[in-house]
């Protein structure tokens, strides 16, 4: 199946992240690229997809599974994988309200 992309969209934003080692906020400018196949506004489609990930994944990890305030210093990647596994397991079992399911 061949896909015909309409455009490549580059999205830049500015994010303030707290650096606990330096005890201050640092500015970052993450960069994301999107391949768009639809006829809709390219910018709208890309940004909508980006915020869908932010709202459906990162916010749930932060608010329901306590990812940000966790402060895990040793093996943080392993704990992140465990949180993602738990979230995927809950969603696979039909849970839509993750906080209530926990």
The first five atom37 places (N, CA, C, CB, O) and aatype in JSON, in Angstrom:
{
  "aatype": [20, 20, 20, 20, 20, 20, 20, 20, 20, 20, 20, 20, 20, 20, 20, 20, 20, 20, 20, 20, 20, 20, 20, 20, 20, 20, 20, 20, 20, 20, 20, 20, 20, 20, 20, 20, 20, 20, 20, 20, 20, 20, 20, 20, 20, 20, 20, 20, 20, 20, 20, 20, 20, 20, 20, 20, 20, 20, 20, 20, 20, 20, 20, 20, 20, 20, 20, 20, 20, 20, 20, 20, 20, 20, 20, 20, 20, 20, 20, 20, 20, 20, 20, 20, 20, 20, 20, 20, 20, 20, 20, 20, 20, 20, 20, 20, 20, 20, 20, 20, 20, 20],
  "atom_mask": [
    [1, 1, 1, 1, 1],
    [1, 1, 1, 1, 1],
    [1, 1, 1, 1, 1],
    [1, 1, 1, 1, 1],
    [1, 1, 1, 1, 1],
    [1, 1, 1, 1, 1],
    [1, 1, 1, 1, 1],
    [1, 1, 1, 1, 1],
    [1, 1, 1, 1, 1],
    [1, 1, 1, 1, 1],
    [1, 1, 1, 1, 1],
    [1, 1, 1, 1, 1],
    [1, 1, 1, 1, 1],
    [1, 1, 1, 1, 1],
    [1, 1, 1, 1, 1],
    [1, 1, 1, 1, 1],
    [1, 1, 1, 1, 1],
    [1, 1, 1, 1, 1],
    [1, 1, 1, 1, 1],
    [1, 1, 1, 1, 1],
    [1, 1, 1, 1, 1],
    [1, 1, 1, 1, 1],
    [1, 1, 1, 1, 1],
    [1, 1, 1, 1, 1],
    [1, 1, 1, 1, 1],
    [1, 1, 1, 1, 1],
    [1, 1, 1, 1, 1],
    [1, 1, 1, 1, 1],
    [1, 1, 1, 1, 1],
    [1, 1, 1, 1, 1],
    [1, 1, 1, 1, 1],
    [1, 1, 1, 1, 1],
    [1, 1, 1, 1, 1],
    [1, 1, 1, 1, 1],
    [1, 1, 1, 1, 1],
    [1, 1, 1, 1, 1],
    [1, 1, 1, 1, 1],
    [1, 1, 1, 1, 1],
    [1, 1, 1, 1, 1],
    [1, 1, 1, 1, 1],
    [1, 1, 1, 1, 1],
    [1, 1, 1, 1, 1],
    [1, 1, 1, 1, 1],
    [1, 1, 1, 1, 1],
    [1, 1, 1, 1, 1],
    [1, 1, 1, 1, 1],
    [1, 1, 1, 1, 1],
    [1, 1, 1, 1, 1],
    [1, 1, 1, 1, 1],
    [1, 1, 1, 1, 1],
    [1, 1, 1, 1, 1],
    [1, 1, 1, 1, 1],
    [1, 1, 1, 1, 1],
    [1, 1, 1, 1, 1],
    [1, 1, 1, 1, 1],
    [1, 1, 1, 1, 1],
    [1, 1, 1, 1, 1],
    [1, 1, 1, 1, 1],
    [1, 1, 1, 1, 1],
    [1, 1, 1, 1, 1],
    [1, 1, 1, 1, 1],
    [1, 1, 1, 1, 1],
    [1, 1, 1, 1, 1],
    [1, 1, 1, 1, 1],
    [1, 1, 1, 1, 1],
    [1, 1, 1, 1, 1],
    [1, 1, 1, 1, 1],
    [1, 1, 1, 1, 1],
    [1, 1, 1, 1, 1],
    [1, 1, 1, 1, 1],
    [1, 1, 1, 1, 1],
    [1, 1, 1, 1, 1],
    [1, 1, 1, 1, 1],
    [1, 1, 1, 1, 1],
    [1, 1, 1, 1, 1],
    [1, 1, 1, 1, 1],
    [1, 1, 1, 1, 1],
    [1, 1, 1, 1, 1],
    [1, 1, 1, 1, 1],
    [1, 1, 1, 1, 1],
    [1, 1, 1, 1, 1],
    [1, 1, 1, 1, 1],
    [1, 1, 1, 1, 1],
    [1, 1, 1, 1, 1],
    [1, 1, 1, 1, 1],
    [1, 1, 1, 1, 1],
    [1, 1, 1, 1, 1],
    [1, 1, 1, 1, 1],
    [1, 1, 1, 1, 1],
    [1, 1, 1, 1, 1],
    [1, 1, 1, 1, 1],
    [1, 1, 1, 1, 1],
    [1, 1, 1, 1, 1],
    [1, 1, 1, 1, 1],
    [1, 1, 1, 1, 1],
    [1, 1, 1, 1, 1],
    [1, 1, 1, 1, 1],
    [1, 1, 1, 1, 1],
    [1, 1, 1, 1, 1],
    [1, 1, 1, 1, 1],
    [1, 1, 1, 1, 1],
    [1, 1, 1, 1, 1]
  ],
  "atom_positions": [
    [[0.84, -1.17, 0.0], [0.0, 0.0, 0.0], [0.9, 1.24, 0.0], [-0.96, -0.01, 1.22], [1.73, 1.42, 0.89]],
    [[0.71, 2.07, -0.97], [1.52, 3.29, -1.08], [0.82, 4.43, -0.36], [1.78, 3.65, -2.56], [-0.39, 4.61, -0.48]],
    [[1.59, 5.21, 0.37], [1.06, 6.39, 1.05], [1.61, 7.62, 0.34], [1.44, 6.41, 2.57], [2.79, 7.69, 0.0]],
    [[0.75, 8.55, 0.13], [1.17, 9.79, -0.5], [1.06, 10.9, 0.54], [0.31, 10.12, -1.76], [-0.04, 11.32, 0.9]],
    [[2.17, 11.35, 1.01], [2.19, 12.39, 2.02], [1.96, 13.75, 1.39], [3.51, 12.37, 2.79], [2.51, 14.05, 0.34]],
    [[1.14, 14.55, 2.03], [0.84, 15.9, 1.54], [1.9, 16.9, 1.98], [-0.53, 16.34, 2.03], [2.19, 17.87, 1.28]],
    [[2.46, 16.65, 3.17], [3.44, 17.62, 3.68], [4.2, 17.04, 4.86], [2.74, 18.94, 4.09], [3.78, 16.05, 5.47]],
    [[5.3, 17.68, 5.16], [6.05, 17.42, 6.38], [5.93, 18.7, 7.21], [7.56, 17.03, 6.1], [6.23, 19.79, 6.73]],
    [[5.49, 18.55, 8.45], [5.28, 19.71, 9.31], [6.3, 19.67, 10.44], [3.83, 19.74, 9.88], [6.52, 18.63, 11.07]],
    [[6.91, 20.8, 10.69], [7.85, 20.95, 11.79], [7.17, 21.8, 12.86], [9.21, 21.6, 11.32], [6.71, 22.91, 12.59]],
    [[7.11, 21.26, 14.09], [6.49, 21.98, 15.19], [7.54, 22.21, 16.27], [5.26, 21.2, 15.76], [8.17, 21.27, 16.76]],
    [[7.72, 23.47, 16.62], [8.65, 23.84, 17.69], [7.82, 24.48, 18.81], [9.77, 24.83, 17.18], [6.85, 25.19, 18.56]],
    [[8.23, 24.22, 20.04], [7.6, 24.89, 21.16], [8.66, 25.14, 22.23], [6.42, 24.05, 21.73], [9.75, 24.58, 22.18]],
    [[8.32, 25.98, 23.16], [9.25, 26.28, 24.25], [8.68, 25.68, 25.53], [9.47, 27.83, 24.41], [7.51, 25.88, 25.85]],
    [[9.51, 24.94, 26.25], [9.09, 24.25, 27.47], [10.06, 24.62, 28.58], [9.04, 22.7, 27.26], [11.27, 24.66, 28.38]],
    [[9.51, 24.89, 29.76], [10.33, 25.15, 30.93], [10.34, 23.88, 31.78], [9.79, 26.38, 31.75], [9.29, 23.44, 32.26]],
    [[11.51, 23.29, 31.98], [11.65, 22.06, 32.75], [12.51, 22.32, 33.98], [12.27, 20.93, 31.89], [13.53, 23.01, 33.91]],
    [[12.09, 21.76, 35.1], [12.84, 21.94, 36.33], [14.03, 20.99, 36.37], [11.94, 21.73, 37.56], [13.86, 19.79, 36.18]],
    [[15.21, 21.52, 36.63], [16.43, 20.73, 36.76], [16.71, 20.6, 38.27], [17.64, 21.38, 35.99], [17.16, 21.56, 38.89]],
    [[16.45, 19.41, 38.85], [16.64, 19.27, 40.29], [18.09, 19.38, 40.72], [16.08, 17.95, 40.74], [18.37, 19.79, 41.85]],
    [[19.03, 19.03, 39.86], [20.44, 19.13, 40.2], [20.89, 20.57, 40.37], [21.28, 18.46, 39.13], [21.67, 20.88, 41.26]],
    [[20.39, 21.45, 39.5], [20.74, 22.87, 39.58], [19.7, 23.68, 40.32], [20.92, 23.44, 38.18], [19.91, 24.86, 40.6]],
    [[18.57, 23.05, 40.65], [17.47, 23.68, 41.38], [16.97, 24.94, 40.68], [17.9, 24.02, 42.79], [16.78, 25.99, 41.3]],
    [[16.75, 24.8, 39.38], [16.23, 25.93, 38.61], [15.5, 25.4, 37.38], [17.36, 26.91, 38.21], [15.65, 24.24, 37.0]],
    [[14.72, 26.27, 36.77], [14.04, 25.92, 35.53], [14.96, 26.22, 34.36], [12.7, 26.68, 35.4], [15.67, 27.23, 34.35]],
    [[14.94, 25.34, 33.38], [15.73, 25.52, 32.17], [14.8, 25.48, 30.97], [16.84, 24.43, 32.05], [13.86, 24.69, 30.92]],
    [[15.07, 26.32, 30.01], [14.26, 26.39, 28.81], [14.74, 25.35, 27.8], [14.31, 27.8, 28.2], [15.94, 25.2, 27.57]],
    [[13.79, 24.64, 27.22], [14.09, 23.68, 26.14], [13.17, 23.99, 24.98], [13.9, 22.19, 26.62], [12.08, 24.54, 25.15]],
    [[13.62, 23.64, 23.8], [12.81, 23.83, 22.61], [12.73, 22.51, 21.84], [13.38, 24.96, 21.72], [13.45, 22.32, 20.86]],
    [[11.85, 21.6, 22.3], [11.73, 20.34, 21.58], [11.2, 20.56, 20.16], [10.81, 19.38, 22.33], [10.48, 21.52, 19.89]],
    [[11.58, 19.68, 19.29], [11.24, 19.77, 17.88], [10.55, 18.48, 17.48], [12.5, 20.03, 17.01], [11.04, 17.39, 17.78]],
    [[9.42, 18.58, 16.8], [8.68, 17.4, 16.35], [8.38, 17.54, 14.86], [7.37, 17.22, 17.17], [8.1, 18.63, 14.36]],
    [[8.44, 16.41, 14.17], [8.1, 16.38, 12.75], [6.91, 15.45, 12.54], [9.31, 15.92, 11.89], [6.81, 14.42, 13.2]],
    [[6.02, 15.82, 11.63], [4.84, 15.03, 11.33], [4.72, 14.85, 9.82], [3.57, 15.69, 11.91], [4.93, 15.8, 9.06]],
    [[4.37, 13.65, 9.39], [4.04, 13.38, 8.0], [2.53, 13.42, 7.9], [4.63, 12.0, 7.5], [1.84, 12.72, 8.63]],
    [[2.0, 14.24, 7.0], [0.57, 14.45, 6.91], [0.05, 13.91, 5.59], [0.22, 15.94, 7.06], [0.59, 14.2, 4.52]],
    [[-1.01, 13.1, 5.68], [-1.61, 12.51, 4.48], [-2.99, 13.07, 4.18], [-1.71, 11.01, 4.64], [-3.54, 12.79, 3.11]],
    [[-3.57, 13.87, 5.07], [-4.94, 14.34, 4.88], [-4.98, 15.67, 4.13], [-5.64, 14.48, 6.23], [-3.97, 16.35, 3.98]],
    [[-6.17, 16.01, 3.68], [-6.38, 17.25, 2.94], [-6.61, 18.44, 3.86], [-7.56, 17.09, 2.0], [-6.57, 19.58, 3.41]],
    [[-6.85, 18.19, 5.15], [-7.12, 19.27, 6.1], [-5.89, 20.15, 6.26], [-7.57, 18.71, 7.46], [-4.82, 19.84, 5.73]],
    [[-6.05, 21.2, 6.97], [-4.94, 22.1, 7.24], [-3.8, 21.31, 7.87], [-5.38, 23.27, 8.16], [-3.99, 20.64, 8.88]],
    [[-2.65, 21.39, 7.29], [-1.51, 20.62, 7.74], [-1.14, 20.99, 9.18], [-0.31, 20.85, 6.81], [-0.9, 20.12, 10.01]],
    [[-1.11, 22.27, 9.45], [-0.73, 22.72, 10.79], [-1.73, 22.23, 11.83], [-0.63, 24.24, 10.83], [-1.35, 21.77, 12.91]],
    [[-3.02, 22.33, 11.51], [-4.07, 21.9, 12.44], [-3.97, 20.42, 12.72], [-5.44, 22.23, 11.88], [-4.08, 20.0, 13.88]],
    [[-3.77, 19.61, 11.7], [-3.69, 18.17, 11.88], [-2.5, 17.78, 12.74], [-3.61, 17.47, 10.53], [-2.62, 16.93, 13.62]],
    [[-1.37, 18.38, 12.49], [-0.16, 18.04, 13.24], [-0.26, 18.45, 14.7], [1.05, 18.69, 12.61], [0.08, 17.68, 15.6]],
    [[-0.72, 19.64, 14.93], [-0.82, 20.14, 16.3], [-1.88, 19.38, 17.07], [-1.13, 21.65, 16.31], [-1.69, 19.09, 18.25]],
    [[-2.98, 19.05, 16.42], [-4.03, 18.27, 17.08], [-3.49, 16.91, 17.5], [-5.25, 18.1, 16.16], [-3.77, 16.44, 18.61]],
    [[-2.71, 16.27, 16.64], [-2.12, 14.98, 16.97], [-1.13, 15.08, 18.11], [-1.44, 14.4, 15.77], [-1.09, 14.2, 18.98]],
    [[-0.34, 16.14, 18.12], [0.64, 16.34, 19.2], [-0.06, 16.48, 20.54], [1.5, 17.59, 18.92], [0.33, 15.85, 21.52]],
    [[-1.11, 17.32, 20.6], [-1.79, 17.55, 21.87], [-2.62, 16.35, 22.28], [-2.68, 18.77, 21.77], [-2.87, 16.16, 23.47]],
    [[-3.04, 15.52, 21.33], [-3.75, 14.29, 21.68], [-2.82, 13.37, 22.47], [-4.27, 13.57, 20.41], [-3.24, 12.76, 23.46]],
    [[-1.57, 13.28, 22.04], [-0.58, 12.48, 22.78], [-0.33, 13.09, 24.14], [0.74, 12.36, 21.99], [-0.26, 12.38, 25.15]],
    [[-0.19, 14.4, 24.18], [0.06, 15.08, 25.46], [-1.08, 14.84, 26.45], [0.25, 16.59, 25.24], [-0.84, 14.54, 27.61]],
    [[-2.32, 14.97, 25.98], [-3.48, 14.84, 26.87], [-3.79, 13.38, 27.22], [-4.68, 15.47, 26.23], [-4.19, 13.11, 28.35]],
    [[-3.61, 12.46, 26.29], [-3.99, 11.07, 26.54], [-2.89, 10.24, 27.18], [-4.39, 10.42, 25.25], [-3.17, 9.21, 27.79]],
    [[-1.66, 10.67, 27.07], [-0.58, 9.88, 27.64], [0.14, 10.62, 28.76], [0.42, 9.51, 26.55], [0.11, 10.19, 29.91]],
    [[0.77, 11.72, 28.44], [1.62, 12.4, 29.42], [0.82, 12.94, 30.6], [2.37, 13.53, 28.76], [1.25, 12.83, 31.75]],
    [[-0.34, 13.52, 30.34], [-1.15, 14.04, 31.44], [-1.6, 12.91, 32.35], [-2.37, 14.81, 30.9], [-1.59, 13.06, 33.58]],
    [[-2.0, 11.79, 31.78], [-2.44, 10.64, 32.58], [-1.27, 10.1, 33.41], [-3.02, 9.52, 31.68], [-1.44, 9.78, 34.58]],
    [[-0.1, 10.01, 32.8], [1.07, 9.54, 33.54], [1.4, 10.49, 34.69], [2.29, 9.39, 32.6], [1.76, 10.05, 35.78]],
    [[1.28, 11.79, 34.45], [1.59, 12.78, 35.49], [0.53, 12.79, 36.59], [1.72, 14.17, 34.88], [0.85, 12.69, 37.77]],
    [[-0.74, 12.9, 36.19], [-1.82, 13.11, 37.15], [-2.23, 11.84, 37.88], [-3.01, 13.7, 36.46], [-2.45, 11.86, 39.09]],
    [[-2.34, 10.73, 37.17], [-2.86, 9.51, 37.77], [-1.78, 8.58, 38.31], [-3.68, 8.77, 36.78], [-1.99, 7.89, 39.31]],
    [[-0.62, 8.57, 37.66], [0.43, 7.64, 38.08], [1.6, 8.35, 38.75], [0.93, 6.85, 36.89], [2.61, 7.73, 39.06]],
    [[1.47, 9.66, 38.98], [2.47, 10.41, 39.72], [3.86, 10.41, 39.12], [2.55, 9.89, 41.09], [4.85, 10.31, 39.85]],
    [[3.96, 10.52, 37.8], [5.26, 10.44, 37.15], [6.17, 11.62, 37.49], [5.08, 10.35, 35.65], [7.34, 11.41, 37.82]],
    [[5.66, 12.84, 37.41], [6.52, 14.01, 37.65], [6.99, 14.15, 39.09], [5.8, 15.25, 37.24], [8.18, 14.32, 39.33]],
    [[6.08, 14.1, 40.07], [6.55, 14.29, 41.44], [7.25, 13.07, 42.04], [5.4, 14.67, 42.31], [7.68, 13.11, 43.19]],
    [[7.37, 11.99, 41.27], [7.96, 10.77, 41.8], [9.39, 10.94, 42.26], [7.92, 9.7, 40.76], [9.76, 10.42, 43.32]],
    [[10.2, 11.66, 41.52], [11.58, 11.93, 41.91], [12.45, 10.7, 42.01], [11.59, 12.63, 43.21], [13.34, 10.64, 42.86]],
    [[12.23, 9.71, 41.17], [13.03, 8.49, 41.2], [14.4, 8.79, 40.61], [12.33, 7.33, 40.43], [14.49, 9.27, 39.48]],
    [[15.44, 8.5, 41.35], [16.8, 8.82, 40.92], [17.53, 7.61, 40.34], [17.59, 9.38, 42.08], [18.33, 7.76, 39.42]],
    [[17.25, 6.43, 40.87], [17.92, 5.23, 40.38], [17.0, 4.51, 39.4], [18.32, 4.29, 41.55], [15.85, 4.22, 39.71]],
    [[17.52, 4.22, 38.23], [16.79, 3.5, 37.18], [15.43, 4.12, 36.85], [16.58, 2.06, 37.6], [14.42, 3.42, 36.86]],
    [[15.37, 5.41, 36.56], [14.08, 6.03, 36.26], [13.43, 5.44, 35.02], [14.25, 7.51, 36.09], [12.2, 5.42, 34.92]],
    [[14.23, 4.97, 34.07], [13.67, 4.37, 32.85], [12.88, 3.12, 33.12], [14.77, 4.07, 31.88], [11.87, 2.87, 32.47]],
    [[13.33, 2.32, 34.07], [12.61, 1.08, 34.4], [11.25, 1.42, 35.01], [13.44, 0.22, 35.39], [10.25, 0.8, 34.67]],
    [[11.23, 2.4, 35.9], [9.96, 2.8, 36.51], [9.02, 3.44, 35.49], [10.2, 3.76, 37.67], [7.81, 3.27, 35.58]],
    [[9.57, 4.16, 34.54], [8.75, 4.74, 33.47], [8.12, 3.62, 32.64], [9.59, 5.67, 32.56], [6.94, 3.7, 32.29]],
    [[8.89, 2.58, 32.34], [8.33, 1.45, 31.6], [7.24, 0.75, 32.39], [9.44, 0.45, 31.25], [6.23, 0.34, 31.81]],
    [[7.42, 0.62, 33.7], [6.39, 0.0, 34.53], [5.11, 0.83, 34.53], [6.9, -0.19, 35.97], [4.01, 0.27, 34.48]],
    [[5.23, 2.15, 34.6], [4.04, 3.01, 34.56], [3.33, 2.89, 33.21], [4.43, 4.48, 34.82], [2.1, 2.82, 33.17]],
    [[4.09, 2.86, 32.12], [3.48, 2.69, 30.79], [2.81, 1.33, 30.68], [4.55, 2.84, 29.68], [1.72, 1.22, 30.12]],
    [[3.44, 0.3, 31.22], [2.85, -1.04, 31.19], [1.53, -1.06, 31.97], [3.84, -2.09, 31.78], [0.54, -1.61, 31.5]],
    [[1.53, -0.45, 33.15], [0.31, -0.41, 33.97], [-0.79, 0.35, 33.23], [0.6, 0.25, 35.34], [-1.94, -0.09, 33.22]],
    [[-0.46, 1.48, 32.63], [-1.44, 2.26, 31.89], [-2.0, 1.46, 30.71], [-0.82, 3.58, 31.38], [-3.21, 1.44, 30.5]],
    [[-1.12, 0.81, 29.96], [-1.58, 0.0, 28.81], [-2.45, -1.16, 29.27], [-0.39, -0.52, 28.02], [-3.42, -1.51, 28.6]],
    [[-2.1, -1.77, 30.39], [-2.88, -2.89, 30.91], [-4.28, -2.43, 31.33], [-2.16, -3.54, 32.11], [-5.27, -3.11, 31.03]],
    [[-4.37, -1.3, 32.0], [-5.67, -0.76, 32.39], [-6.51, -0.41, 31.17], [-5.49, 0.47, 33.27], [-7.7, -0.72, 31.14]],
    [[-5.91, 0.22, 30.19], [-6.66, 0.59, 28.98], [-7.08, -0.64, 28.18], [-5.82, 1.52, 28.09], [-8.17, -0.67, 27.61]],
    [[-6.23, -1.65, 28.15], [-6.57, -2.9, 27.46], [-7.79, -3.56, 28.1], [-5.38, -3.87, 27.46], [-8.58, -4.22, 27.42]],
    [[-7.94, -3.39, 29.4], [-9.07, -3.97, 30.12], [-10.28, -3.03, 30.16], [-8.66, -4.32, 31.54], [-11.19, -3.23, 30.97]],
    [[-10.28, -2.04, 29.31], [-11.46, -1.2, 29.13], [-11.61, -0.05, 30.12], [-12.65, -2.03, 29.2], [-12.66, 0.59, 30.17]],
    [[-10.6, 0.21, 30.9], [-10.68, 1.3, 31.87], [-10.41, 2.62, 31.18], [-9.68, 1.08, 33.03], [-9.39, 2.78, 30.5]],
    [[-11.32, 3.58, 31.34], [-11.13, 4.89, 30.74], [-10.76, 5.94, 31.79], [-12.39, 5.31, 29.99], [-10.08, 6.91, 31.49]],
    [[-11.22, 5.73, 33.03], [-10.86, 6.63, 34.12], [-9.74, 5.95, 34.9], [-12.11, 6.96, 35.04], [-9.99, 5.13, 35.78]],
    [[-8.51, 6.3, 34.58], [-7.35, 5.62, 35.14], [-7.22, 5.87, 36.63], [-6.09, 6.06, 34.42], [-6.91, 4.95, 37.39]],
    [[-7.44, 7.09, 37.05], [-7.33, 7.4, 38.48], [-8.33, 6.57, 39.3], [-7.58, 8.9, 38.73], [-7.97, 6.04, 40.35]],
    [[-9.56, 6.46, 38.82], [-10.58, 5.66, 39.53], [-10.22, 4.17, 39.5], [-11.98, 5.89, 38.9], [-10.49, 3.45, 40.47]],
    [[-9.63, 3.72, 38.4], [-9.27, 2.3, 38.28], [-8.15, 1.92, 39.23], [-8.86, 1.98, 36.85], [-8.08, 0.78, 39.71]],
    [[-7.26, 2.88, 39.51], [-6.15, 2.6, 40.43], [-6.67, 2.52, 41.84], [-5.04, 3.69, 40.32], [-5.9, 2.3, 42.77]]
  ]
}
